[in-house]
């Protein structure tokens, strides 16, 4: 018997997986973050892994794995990393408020000391957790005079990620840097544990497993002083 075309097998795996996920209270917003990858399991079967990619393979969030027979196209879902009941308590988090400003993708200047500032980008801004943002902090401190008119040359990755409040931008403690924004803004950086649950951005994925707790940080919202001290400590400026 001849093996089926790989594209056909992948489409069958996709349809089987979607049908299985219909049994779960599954937030369809997750689909925009997910990738269906193939593992060449053996001569008879391929395994298709539906997952949310991470910065490294170890911090990917596996949603499901589907076995497909390479000759018949028949398959089954072996694993789903969701609990049908996990989303029942989602409403207790929802505040349904309108953001007064949109800072997502903006570069900001965080002053530290000796007329130095560090550039950071807002890579996540919550619509359900009041004022909550995630900052991706860029490279080395830059010296400024009276004003910050343009962004310095930015590296291709962040040195650290820090959860904090957008209030410090609103009240002008941290300045928005005019010019090009959204250079390396990622939709999948805000992956963290909140009250024993695993979240991606504003989406509750599931109850955090023991492996999740080893892989993902428990979210901690830092004050203005804590953010600035964390950065200064990183650059050994304290």
matplotlib code that plots the C-alpha trace (Angstrom):
import matplotlib.pyplot as plt

x = [0.0, 1.3, 1.9, -0.4, 0.9, 2.2, 0.0, -3.1, -2.0, -1.5, -5.0, -6.5, -4.7, -5.9, -9.5, -9.3, -7.7, -10.3, -13.2, -11.6, -11.2, -14.9, -15.4, -13.6, -14.5, -11.7, -10.9, -10.7, -8.4, -5.7, -5.7, -3.8, -0.8, -0.7, 1.4, 0.8, 4.2, 5.0, 7.0, 8.1, 7.2, 7.6, 6.9, 3.2, 2.4, 3.1, 2.4, 1.1, 1.7, -0.5, 1.4, 2.1, 5.8, 8.1, 11.4, 13.0, 11.4, 11.2, 8.8, 6.3, 2.8, 1.5, -2.2, -2.6, -0.9, -2.6, -1.5, -2.2, -1.7, 0.4, -1.3, -5.0, -5.1, -7.0, -6.1, -6.8, -6.0, -3.7, -3.3, -5.1, -3.4, -6.7, -9.3, -13.0, -13.7, -10.8, -12.5, -15.6, -14.0, -12.7, -15.5, -14.2, -11.1, -13.0, -13.5, -14.7, -13.1, -12.0, -8.3, -7.9, -4.7, -3.0, 0.7, 1.2, 4.3, 5.5, 9.1, 9.6, 12.6, 13.0, 15.4, 17.8, 20.6, 23.4, 21.3, 21.0, 17.9, 17.1, 14.7, 11.9, 9.0, 5.4, 4.9, 1.6, -1.2, -4.1, -7.7, -9.0, -6.3, -6.4, -3.4, -1.2, 1.6, 4.6, 7.9, 10.6, 13.8, 16.4, 20.1, 22.6, 21.8, 21.9, 22.9, 20.5, 20.5, 17.2, 14.9, 14.7, 13.7, 14.5, 15.2, 18.8, 19.8, 17.9, 19.1, 17.2, 16.1, 15.1, 17.4, 14.6, 10.8, 9.1, 5.4, 4.3, 1.6, 1.0, 0.3, 3.9, 3.7, 0.4, 1.7, 4.9, 7.4, 8.5, 8.5, 7.3, 10.2, 8.9, 9.7, 9.6, 7.6, 6.7, 10.2, 10.2, 6.9, 5.8, 2.3, 3.5, 5.8, 3.1, 3.0, 2.8, 1.1, -1.6, -3.3, -2.4, -3.6, -1.5, -2.2, -1.2, -1.9, -5.6, -6.4, -6.7, -5.2, -5.5, -4.8, -1.0, 0.6, 3.7, 5.8, 4.2, 5.4, 8.9, 8.8, 6.8, 7.2, 4.5, 3.5, 4.7, 3.7, 6.6, 6.3, 8.1, 10.9, 11.2, 11.4, 14.1, 16.0, 15.8, 17.3, 20.0, 21.0, 21.1, 23.5, 25.4, 24.6, 23.5]
y = [0.0, 3.4, 6.1, 9.1, 12.6, 14.4, 17.5, 15.2, 13.6, 16.9, 18.1, 14.9, 15.4, 19.0, 18.0, 15.1, 17.4, 20.2, 17.7, 16.4, 19.9, 20.6, 18.5, 21.1, 24.7, 25.8, 29.5, 29.9, 32.9, 30.4, 29.2, 32.3, 31.3, 27.6, 25.5, 21.9, 20.2, 16.6, 14.0, 11.1, 8.4, 5.1, 3.5, 3.2, 6.4, 10.1, 12.1, 15.7, 18.0, 21.0, 23.5, 27.1, 27.7, 29.0, 30.8, 27.3, 23.9, 23.3, 26.1, 25.3, 24.7, 21.4, 21.4, 18.0, 15.1, 13.2, 9.8, 9.3, 6.1, 7.0, 4.5, 4.8, 8.4, 7.1, 8.6, 9.4, 12.1, 10.6, 13.6, 16.9, 19.3, 20.9, 20.3, 20.7, 22.4, 24.8, 27.7, 27.8, 30.4, 32.7, 35.3, 36.1, 37.6, 39.6, 43.3, 44.4, 47.8, 50.0, 50.8, 54.6, 54.3, 51.6, 51.2, 47.8, 47.8, 51.2, 51.7, 53.5, 55.0, 53.9, 56.3, 54.7, 56.9, 59.3, 60.5, 57.0, 55.2, 51.7, 51.1, 48.7, 47.6, 46.9, 43.4, 42.7, 44.9, 43.2, 43.9, 42.0, 42.6, 46.3, 48.3, 45.2, 45.2, 43.1, 44.9, 43.5, 45.2, 45.8, 46.3, 48.5, 51.8, 55.0, 58.5, 61.4, 65.1, 66.9, 65.0, 61.6, 62.3, 58.9, 55.3, 54.1, 51.2, 48.2, 44.6, 41.7, 40.2, 41.2, 40.8, 40.3, 40.4, 42.3, 42.6, 46.0, 48.7, 51.0, 53.7, 54.6, 55.5, 57.3, 59.5, 60.3, 58.6, 56.6, 58.4, 57.0, 57.1, 58.6, 56.8, 53.2, 50.8, 47.1, 46.0, 42.6, 42.6, 39.0, 37.6, 34.7, 36.2, 36.7, 33.0, 32.8, 31.2, 33.1, 31.6, 28.0, 28.5, 28.8, 31.9, 33.2, 36.9, 37.2, 33.5, 31.0, 27.7, 25.2, 24.4, 24.6, 21.2, 20.3, 20.6, 24.0, 25.2, 24.2, 25.8, 29.1, 31.8, 32.8, 36.3, 39.1, 42.7, 45.0, 48.6, 51.4, 51.2, 47.5, 47.7, 50.3, 48.5, 45.2, 46.9, 48.7, 45.5, 43.6, 46.2, 46.4, 50.1, 49.8]
z = [0.0, -0.9, 1.7, 1.6, 0.7, 3.8, 3.2, 3.1, 6.3, 8.0, 6.9, 8.3, 11.5, 11.7, 11.2, 13.7, 16.3, 15.8, 16.2, 19.5, 20.8, 20.3, 23.4, 25.4, 26.4, 24.2, 23.6, 19.8, 20.2, 20.9, 17.3, 16.2, 18.4, 17.6, 15.2, 14.0, 13.8, 12.7, 14.4, 12.2, 14.7, 12.8, 9.4, 10.1, 12.0, 12.2, 15.2, 14.8, 17.8, 18.2, 20.4, 21.2, 20.3, 23.0, 22.8, 23.2, 22.7, 26.4, 27.1, 24.3, 25.5, 24.1, 23.4, 21.8, 19.9, 17.1, 15.6, 11.9, 9.9, 6.9, 4.7, 5.6, 7.0, 10.0, 13.3, 16.9, 19.5, 22.1, 24.4, 25.1, 27.5, 28.5, 31.1, 30.0, 33.3, 33.5, 31.8, 34.1, 36.4, 33.6, 34.2, 37.7, 36.0, 33.4, 34.1, 30.7, 30.8, 27.9, 27.7, 27.7, 25.7, 23.7, 24.5, 22.9, 20.8, 22.0, 23.0, 26.3, 28.1, 31.7, 33.5, 36.0, 37.2, 36.1, 33.2, 31.8, 30.5, 29.2, 26.3, 26.8, 24.6, 25.7, 24.4, 26.2, 27.5, 29.2, 28.5, 31.6, 34.2, 35.1, 33.9, 33.5, 30.9, 30.1, 29.3, 27.1, 28.2, 25.5, 25.7, 27.4, 29.1, 27.0, 28.1, 27.5, 28.0, 28.5, 26.2, 24.5, 20.9, 19.2, 20.0, 20.0, 17.8, 19.3, 19.5, 18.1, 21.4, 24.9, 27.9, 30.4, 30.7, 33.5, 34.4, 35.7, 35.4, 32.5, 35.1, 35.0, 31.3, 31.8, 34.5, 32.5, 34.8, 31.8, 28.4, 25.1, 22.6, 19.3, 16.1, 15.0, 17.2, 17.4, 16.2, 17.9, 19.7, 20.2, 20.8, 22.9, 25.5, 28.2, 29.3, 33.1, 36.0, 37.9, 40.9, 39.9, 36.3, 33.1, 31.0, 27.6, 27.3, 28.4, 27.7, 30.4, 29.0, 31.8, 35.4, 35.8, 35.8, 37.8, 34.5, 33.8, 37.3, 36.4, 33.0, 33.5, 36.1, 38.6, 37.6, 39.8, 39.1, 39.9, 41.1, 39.4, 41.9, 41.6, 37.8, 37.9, 40.7, 38.7, 35.6, 37.6, 39.4, 36.0, 34.7, 38.0, 38.5, 42.1]

ax = plt.figure().add_subplot(projection="3d")
ax.plot(x, y, z, "-o")
ax.set_aspect("equal")
plt.show()
